[in-house]
Each structure stands twice: as C-alpha cells, then as structure tokens.
C-alpha cells in the first residue's frame, strides 16, 4: 500500500463512535429510514417526537448477540429496541457512528414510550452477512402529509457498521450499491499490507501526517477518567485502581489494566461520551490505544513517540481484522490487545523482530477467547487482554518468542496472523451459532 493509502486506511477504520457499534448500526439504519420519510412527505416541526412510528428491524445473529446486553447511551437501558427507537426519534444519519449525538431527555422519554407500546420489533434476518441490519419504518395513515396512503421506508446496512447499501421509499428503490463484502473481495488482490510495512510506516511517517491519531488519547482517556469517577458496570477498572497498593501493585501493568478497563466499564454501561473506535468497535479502539496511552502517561512521554506507537498499534489491529472480519466468535480484545502489545514494544525501543515476537506471543496465549456479546462483563476481558499484552511485550523485548513448533504459530508472522483469521472467521462458526443459541434460550 502507498503512504497515502495507509493514512486513508487509518482514517477510515479509526473514528469516533457513541455507544456500542452494533446497536448504533441499528440506530443509524432506522434514522436513515425516518429521514427518507421526512424527505418524501410534508413533515412539520419536530414530528418525530409525536408521530406514531412503527419500527421493524431485521438483524444478523452477530448484531443481535452484541446488542442484547449492552447499555445504550443516556437511557439506563440495554438492548436493540431502545437503540432503534432513539434512532427514529432523534438520530442523524449524517453523523455516522455518532448518530445519537443529539440525544435529549425528550427523545429518551419518547423512545422508551415507543418500546413500551410495542412499536419496535426486532427479528433475526435470513442472511449470510455477519453484519447486517434492515430497518423498516412506517407511519400511520394521516400522520404525515403524503401522496402514499401508507408511507414507509427502509435502509440496509451491510458488512461495515456505517455502510448503508440500500434505501427505499414506498417500495421504490432509491439507492443500491455493492455490499462491503463485495468491495472487500474485489480489492483483496490489491491488499498487500504487512507488519513490516506497518512498522516502517510508524517509524518513518512525517509526524504532521500522523499527529491526528492523538485524538485516540483525547477520546479514550476521557472515557477512562469517566469510568474511574462514576459507578459504571462492574467497575472493573475502578476496582483495580483502588486496590493497586494492597493487591495489584503500583506497576505499569496494573495501571494500564485499570485505565483501559475503566474506559470499557463506562462505554459498555451506556456512558454518553464517545470512544475512538478501531475496525468498527469502540471496545477494540479502547483496548488498542489505552495501554499505550497509559504507558505515555506513566513515563511522561512526548506526543510524537506516542503518536507513532498508536499508529503501530491501530494498524496491527486493522491488519489482523482484515483476515478475521468485523464480527466473529473471537473476542475483539484479542486483536486489539495484540496491537497494544506492539505499541508498548515500540515505546520501549523495540525492533521489528520484537514486534513480530509480541504478535506471536499474543497469538499463542489468548486466541481462543470467545465473544459472547457486548455487555458490562467485557471490561474483565479487556483487563485480561491488557495483562497479556504487557506480558507478551516484556517477553518479546527479552528475545522470548513462542516457537513455530507450538500450535498455530508460524515462523512467518503473516502466516500466524492469517491463522488467527482462519480460526476466528471459519473455524469458530459453529461456536458463534452455539453462543447465540445459549443467549437466546436463557
């Protein structure tokens, strides 16, 4: 990939997201469908707060799994129904993954009422796409001035959380484009990024071209502080930080675990602060960046080495996700903490070979961690991932690397990464279905 293409890749995959991205994808699709009705009908004032809206949302199993138990910002509720309702009453599709940034108490009250009145229906879609949302919105006859007796619209999201691939009004297709999977398949032959390319780019890129990545610190550190101040979720990060002297110790590992888990605590419990996401996931964005940020805070590093470490950590995670896919049965913190391990190696003066060793150490350690949906318990997995990242980095810096005689590890780091992707995307399909069945039958 060229210099400009790598920068474009980072900017495409690292961006702010308000709320867990699976319910946010639902809110985004619903918001787009409501906006289509508004554009094609005579709607006066803030009609969305009063109109008798009916929402029918079909989602892939992975969207359902990751939306069932996660907090929705500003509501004190969990699940896809309230996320869909919020998208209908106040969502702005132009904001992308920050679709709910315009949240108001009135909107929250109206959304809760729509859910209570049974006007939001969530179902599992018959689709091969792991990431899929089709949101259909209709309005009672006479509620809006329209030439259609039954004004209704839908919007479809596929393969990426903010990729709208089709829209319709009154059974007329307004827009239809290639799905994200089709685009990815079309460009697979031209994808030639390697860990060596990533390491060289992080070391040599002009600082002024990559300083934007410091927004990672702006967003995710603010979430961490919020998680430490408030009583969010399981309070994993807060508990670690409050018990550092007696139990966890005052070392860097405990500091990084506490700060990263605190940010996840806040996000998973519905905090209204956005996260800087990676590859469509806020938790992955937190886990890939906060351990690196924590290192810079603890050891008082300048901005430039932090920026280069964040570029490295984010790109390694993006690279692994290229082979794994956006959603799978493999926990995203495996990928994200692998990226942060590389960032920590870099900040300690590590070489390319030591970065590769850190990746292999992570692959041989926590590759089997499963994703059983987004929820407050994710903060515990995040803390575990950070612990493994620090261990892997320290071992790599000592010249210790899991050998290719072990399990899925290969001498070639790229083959090791592809093995992770194959396990998570193909090997764990049955696991993914079983996890969803267990969750639905509880």
C-alpha positions in Angstrom: 0.0 0.0 0.0 1.2 3.5 -0.7 1.9 6.1 2.0 -1.4 7.9 1.3 -3.4 4.7 1.2 -2.1 3.7 4.7 -3.2 7.1 6.1 -6.6 6.8 4.4 -6.9 3.3 5.8 -6.3 4.5 9.4 -8.7 7.4 9.0 -11.4 5.0 7.6 -11.0 2.5 10.4 -10.2 4.7 13.4 -13.1 7.2 14.1 -15.4 8.3 17.0 -18.4 6.2 17.9 -21.0 7.0 20.5 -22.3 3.8 22.1 -21.6 0.2 21.3 -21.4 0.0 17.5 -23.9 -2.9 16.9 -26.9 -1.1 18.5 -25.5 2.1 16.9 -25.7 0.5 13.5 -29.3 -0.3 14.2 -30.0 3.3 15.3 -28.2 4.5 12.1 -30.3 2.4 9.8 -33.5 3.5 11.5 -32.5 7.1 11.4 -31.9 6.9 7.7 -35.3 5.3 7.1 -37.1 8.0 9.1 -35.2 10.8 7.2 -36.3 9.3 3.9 -39.9 9.5 5.1 -39.3 13.1 6.2 -37.8 14.0 2.8 -40.7 12.5 0.8 -43.6 13.7 3.0 -44.7 17.0 4.3 -43.5 16.8 7.9 -43.6 19.9 10.0 -41.7 20.8 13.2 -40.2 18.0 15.3 -42.7 15.5 14.1 -40.5 12.5 15.0 -41.2 13.1 18.7 -45.0 12.8 18.2 -45.6 10.6 15.1 -46.9 7.1 15.6 -43.8 5.3 14.2 -43.6 1.6 13.7 -40.2 0.0 13.5 -39.4 -3.4 12.1 -35.7 -4.2 12.3 -34.1 -7.4 11.0 -30.5 -8.1 12.0 -27.9 -10.7 11.6 -27.2 -13.0 14.5 -23.9 -11.3 15.4 -25.7 -7.9 15.6 -28.3 -9.4 17.9 -25.6 -11.1 20.1 -23.7 -7.8 20.5 -26.8 -5.8 21.1 -28.7 -7.8 23.6 -27.0 -6.8 26.9 -25.1 -3.6 26.2 -26.0 -0.2 27.7 -27.5 2.4 25.3 -26.1 5.9 26.0 -28.2 8.1 28.1 -31.1 5.7 28.7 -30.2 3.4 31.6 -31.5 0.6 29.3 -29.9 -2.2 27.4 -30.7 -3.8 24.0 -31.5 -3.1 20.4 -35.2 -2.0 20.8 -34.4 1.3 22.6 -31.4 1.9 20.3 -33.8 1.6 17.3 -36.3 3.9 18.9 -33.7 6.5 19.6 -32.6 6.4 16.0 -36.2 7.0 15.0 -36.9 10.0 17.3 -33.5 11.9 17.2 -30.9 10.1 15.1 -29.0 12.0 12.5 -27.5 9.6 9.9 -25.0 12.2 8.7 -23.2 11.8 12.0 -22.4 8.1 11.2 -21.3 6.2 14.3 -22.2 9.3 16.4 -25.8 9.1 15.1 -27.2 9.6 18.7 -25.1 12.7 19.5 -28.2 14.8 19.5 -29.8 12.9 22.4 -32.2 14.9 24.6 -34.3 13.9 27.6 -37.4 14.3 25.5 -36.0 11.9 22.9 -35.1 9.4 25.5 -38.6 9.6 27.0 -40.3 9.2 23.6 -38.0 6.3 22.6 -38.8 4.4 25.8 -42.5 5.0 25.2 -42.3 3.5 21.7 -40.6 0.4 23.2 -43.2 0.2 25.9 -46.1 0.5 23.4 -44.7 -2.4 21.4 -43.9 -0.3 18.3 -40.4 -1.8 18.0 -39.9 -5.3 16.6 -36.5 -6.9 16.3 -36.0 -10.1 14.4 -33.2 -12.3 13.1 -32.6 -11.8 9.4 -32.1 -14.6 6.9 -28.7 -13.5 5.6 -25.2 -14.8 5.2 -23.8 -11.4 6.2 -22.3 -11.4 9.7 -23.0 -7.7 10.0 -26.5 -6.8 8.6 -29.3 -4.5 9.5 -32.5 -3.8 7.6 -34.6 -1.2 9.3 -38.2 -0.6 8.0 -40.1 2.4 9.4 -43.8 3.1 8.7 -46.1 5.8 9.9 -49.9 5.6 10.4 -52.0 6.9 7.6 -52.7 10.6 8.0 -49.9 11.1 10.5 -47.9 12.9 7.8 -49.0 14.6 4.6 -48.0 12.2 1.8 -49.2 11.0 -1.6 -48.7 7.5 -0.2 -51.5 6.1 1.9 -49.0 4.1 3.9 -45.7 6.0 3.9 -42.9 3.6 4.7 -39.1 3.4 4.1 -36.2 1.1 4.8 -32.4 1.3 5.0 -30.0 -1.6 4.8 -26.5 -1.7 6.4 -24.1 -4.5 5.4 -20.5 -5.5 6.4 -19.5 -2.2 8.0 -21.3 -0.6 10.9 -21.9 2.7 9.0 -22.2 1.3 5.4 -25.7 1.9 4.1 -26.0 -0.1 0.9 -29.7 0.3 0.0 -32.6 2.6 0.7 -36.2 2.6 -0.3 -39.4 4.7 0.0 -42.9 3.2 -0.7 -41.4 0.1 -2.3 -39.3 2.1 -4.7 -35.5 1.6 -4.5 -33.8 5.0 -4.0 -30.2 3.8 -3.7 -28.4 0.4 -4.1 -24.7 -0.2 -4.0 -22.2 -3.0 -3.6 -22.0 -4.5 -0.2 -18.9 -4.0 1.9 -18.0 -7.7 1.5 -18.2 -7.4 -2.3 -16.0 -4.4 -2.3 -13.5 -6.1 0.1 -13.5 -9.2 -2.2 -12.9 -7.0 -5.2 -9.9 -5.3 -3.6 -8.4 -8.4 -1.9 -5.8 -8.8 -4.6 -4.5 -5.3 -4.0 -4.3 -5.6 -0.2 -0.6 -6.1 0.4 0.0 -4.5 3.8 2.4 -6.4 6.1 3.6 -6.0 9.7 7.0 -4.9 8.2 5.2 -2.1 6.2 3.3 -1.1 9.3 6.4 -0.9 11.5 8.4 1.0 8.8 5.5 3.4 8.4 5.1 4.0 12.1 8.8 4.7 12.4 9.3 7.0 9.4 6.0 8.7 8.6 6.1 12.5 8.8 4.8 13.5 12.3 2.5 16.1 10.9 0.8 13.5 8.7 0.0 11.2 11.7 -0.5 13.5 14.6 -4.3 13.2 14.1 -4.0 9.8 15.8 -3.6 11.6 19.2 -7.3 12.0 19.1 -7.2 8.5 20.4 -5.9 9.9 23.7 -8.5 12.8 23.7 -11.5 10.4 23.4 -10.4 7.2 25.2 -8.6 8.8 28.1 -11.7 10.9 28.8 -13.7 7.7 28.9 -11.2 6.1 31.3 -11.4 9.1 33.6 -15.2 8.9 33.5 -15.1 5.2 34.3 -12.9 5.9 37.3 -15.2 8.7 38.6 -18.6 7.1 38.0 -20.0 3.8 39.1 -20.3 2.1 35.7 -21.0 -1.5 35.0 -18.9 -3.9 37.1 -16.4 -1.2 38.0 -13.6 -3.4 36.9 -11.2 -0.6 36.2 -12.1 1.4 39.3 -11.6 -1.7 41.5 -8.2 -2.4 40.0 -7.1 1.2 40.5 -8.5 1.4 44.1 -6.7 -1.8 45.1 -3.3 -1.2 43.4 -1.4 -0.9 46.6 -2.9 -3.8 48.5 -3.4 -6.4 45.7 -2.4 -5.4 42.2 0.7 -3.4 42.9 1.7 0.1 41.6 3.4 -1.2 38.5 2.6 -0.2 34.9 0.6 -3.4 34.1 -1.9 -2.7 36.9 -2.1 1.0 35.8 -2.8 0.0 32.2 -5.3 -2.6 33.1 -7.2 -0.3 35.4 -7.3 2.7 33.0 -8.3 0.5 30.0 -10.9 -1.5 31.8 -12.4 1.8 33.3 -13.0 3.1 29.8 -14.7 -0.1 28.8 -16.8 -0.1 32.0 -18.1 3.4 31.1 -18.7 2.5 27.4 -20.5 -0.8 28.0 -22.8 0.7 30.7 -24.1 3.4 28.4 -21.9 6.4 29.1 -22.7 9.3 26.8 -19.0 10.0 25.9 -17.9 8.7 22.5 -14.9 6.4 22.1 -12.3 6.4 19.3 -13.1 3.1 17.7 -11.0 0.7 15.7 -12.4 -1.5 12.9 -15.9 -0.6 13.8 -15.6 -1.4 17.6 -15.3 1.1 20.4 -14.0 -1.6 22.9 -11.3 -2.5 20.4 -10.4 1.1 19.9 -10.1 1.5 23.7 -8.1 -1.7 24.1 -5.7 -1.0 21.2 -4.9 2.5 22.5 -5.3 2.9 26.3 -2.4 0.6 27.3 -0.2 2.7 25.0 -1.6 5.9 26.3 -1.2 4.7 29.9 2.5 4.0 29.2 3.0 7.5 27.9 1.2 9.0 31.0 3.2 6.9 33.5 6.5 7.6 31.9 5.8 11.2 30.8 6.5 10.7 27.1 6.3 13.3 24.4 3.5 13.4 21.8 5.5 12.2 18.8 6.6 8.8 20.2 3.0 8.3 21.5 1.6 9.1 18.1 3.9 6.6 16.4 3.1 3.9 18.9 -0.6 4.5 18.4 -0.2 4.3 14.6 1.6 1.0 15.0 -1.0 -0.5 17.5 -4.0 0.6 15.5 -2.6 -0.6 12.1 -1.7 -4.0 13.5 -5.2 -4.4 14.8 -6.7 -3.3 11.5 -4.3 -5.7 9.7 -5.4 -8.7 11.7 -9.1 -7.7 11.4 -8.6 -7.8 7.6 -8.4 -11.5 7.8 -10.8 -12.0 10.7 -13.7 -9.8 9.6 -15.7 -7.2 11.5 -17.7 -9.7 13.7 -16.9 -13.2 14.7 -16.9 -15.6 17.7 -13.4 -14.5 18.5 -13.3 -11.7 21.1 -12.1 -8.4 19.6 -9.9 -7.7 22.5 -7.6 -10.5 21.3 -6.9 -8.5 18.2 -6.9 -5.1 19.9 -4.6 -6.1 22.8 -2.2 -7.6 20.2 -2.0 -4.2 18.7 -1.3 -2.5 22.0 1.4 -5.1 22.8 3.2 -3.9 19.6 2.8 -0.3 20.7 4.3 -1.0 24.1 7.2 -2.8 22.4 7.8 0.3 20.2 7.7 2.7 23.2 10.4 0.6 24.8 12.7 0.9 21.8 11.8 -2.5 20.3 12.8 -3.7 16.9 10.6 -5.1 14.1 11.6 -8.6 15.1 10.5 -7.9 18.7 7.1 -6.6 17.4 6.7 -9.8 15.5 7.6 -11.8 18.6 4.9 -9.9 20.6 2.3 -10.7 18.0 3.2 -14.4 18.1 3.2 -14.4 21.9 -0.3 -13.0 21.9 -1.4 -15.5 19.2 -0.2 -18.4 21.4 -1.8 -17.0 24.5 -5.4 -15.7 24.2 -6.5 -16.5 20.6 -9.3 -18.8 21.9 -11.1 -16.1 23.9 -14.7 -16.2 22.7 -17.1 -13.3 22.1 -20.4 -13.8 23.9 -21.9 -10.5 23.1 -21.3 -6.9 24.1 -22.1 -6.3 27.8 -20.6 -4.8 31.0 -18.6 -8.0 31.5 -16.4 -7.1 28.5 -14.4 -4.9 30.8 -13.0 -8.1 32.5 -11.9 -9.5 29.1 -10.3 -6.1 28.3 -8.3 -6.2 31.6 -7.2 -9.8 30.8 -6.2 -8.7 27.3 -4.1 -5.8 28.6 -2.4 -8.1 31.1 -1.5 -10.5 28.3 -0.3 -7.6 26.1 2.1 -6.4 28.7 3.4 -9.9 29.3 3.9 -10.5 25.6 5.7 -7.2 25.1 8.1 -7.8 28.0 8.9 -11.3 26.8 9.4 -10.1 23.3 11.8 -7.4 24.5 13.8 -10.1 26.2 14.1 -12.0 22.9 11.5 -14.6 24.0 9.0 -15.7 21.3 6.7 -18.7 21.2 8.3 -21.0 18.6 6.7 -22.3 15.4 6.6 -25.8 16.9 3.8 -24.6 19.1 0.2 -24.7 17.9 -0.9 -22.1 15.4 2.4 -20.2 15.5 4.5 -20.0 12.3 7.9 -18.6 11.6 6.3 -16.1 9.3 4.3 -13.6 11.3 2.0 -13.0 8.4 1.1 -16.7 8.3 0.5 -16.6 12.0 -1.9 -13.6 11.5 -3.8 -15.5 8.8 -4.1 -18.5 11.1 -5.8 -16.3 13.7 -8.1 -15.0 11.0 -9.0 -18.5 9.8 -9.7 -19.8 13.3 -12.0 -16.8 14.1 -13.8 -16.5 10.8 -14.1 -20.1 9.6 -13.2 -22.4 12.5 -15.5 -20.8 15.1 -18.7 -20.5 13.0 -20.3 -23.3 14.9 -19.2 -21.8 18.2 -20.8 -18.5 17.1 -24.1 -20.2 16.5 -24.0 -22.1 19.8 -23.2 -18.9 21.8 -26.2 -17.1 20.2 -28.5 -20.1 20.8 -27.4 -20.2 24.5 -28.0 -16.5 24.8 -31.5 -16.6 23.2 -32.6 -19.6 25.3 -31.7 -18.2 28.7 
